[in-house]
Every structure is written in C-alpha cells, then in structure tokens.
Amino acid sequence: MKYVSLVLISHSEEIVSGLKKLLNQVQPDVNIAVAGGNDGEIGTNAFRIKEAIESVYSEKGVVILFDLGSALMNAELAIEMLEKTDHIAIADAPLVEGAYIAAVEAGLGKSLSEVVRACEQAKQMVKVARS
C-alpha cells in the first residue's frame, strides 16, 4: 500500500460506514477499513477490529480512530491478537474531525507519526468562536 491506512471504529456501523464514504470522496487513494457495531447492535467487537486492521495493514502504517471508551479497549485487545503489531497507532483524536485530517494527511504521503500527530491536533480545533 502506498499510503498510511485508517481503521475507523464506532459503536454504530452506520456512523463509520458514512464516515468512510465521506473520506473516500475526499481522499480515494487512502485505504480505510471500518469496524462498527456488534452483530447488528450497538457495540464494538475486538475480532472485527482485528480483521479490519489486517485488511489494510502495510509497512506504511495503520492509524486507528474510535468513538468511545470501550472501543479503545477492544482496539487494544485486537492489537494484542495480531501477529504484526509494528506500524499500528491508536490516535487520541475525535473520530470525525480526526479521521478527516488523517485521510488528508495520509493522502499527502505523510508518515505514520505525522498522520497521528496531525489528527490528534483536531482536539484543539475551535469550531465556533465565542466572545
């Protein structure tokens, strides 16, 4: 794979499916896998997350973005189940804004650490200025 890949994790399959569709329109060359929901219900599944990581894994790296706390726990569990854990980073970033920035930066050919750093800066983003 030519670029850093993304894995999007949410308790809702619809959220990550829609986000992937948006990101593919912005940056169609970046590989994006999703792991949302748990057997048609709300939740996350470590095995699905593992499969998503494996489906886009490369030496360029994989950035994992997630929505809520238990998604982080399942992402960490999924990584523990993998044979190859190099070049995988979990970003501490808001899911939507972080994923958007990550897709753009990855598409520019940035390294794994550069993509993570950029998407984590989304936490500082001011969307509405208050006086």
Secondary structure as UniProt FT lines:
FT   STRAND          5..10
FT   HELIX           13..26
FT   TURN            28..29
FT   STRAND          32..36
FT   TURN            39..40
FT   HELIX           46..56
FT   TURN            59..60
FT   STRAND          62..66
FT   HELIX           69..81
FT   TURN            86..87
FT   STRAND          88..90
FT   HELIX           95..107
FT   TURN            108..109
FT   HELIX           112..120
FT   HELIX           121..124
//
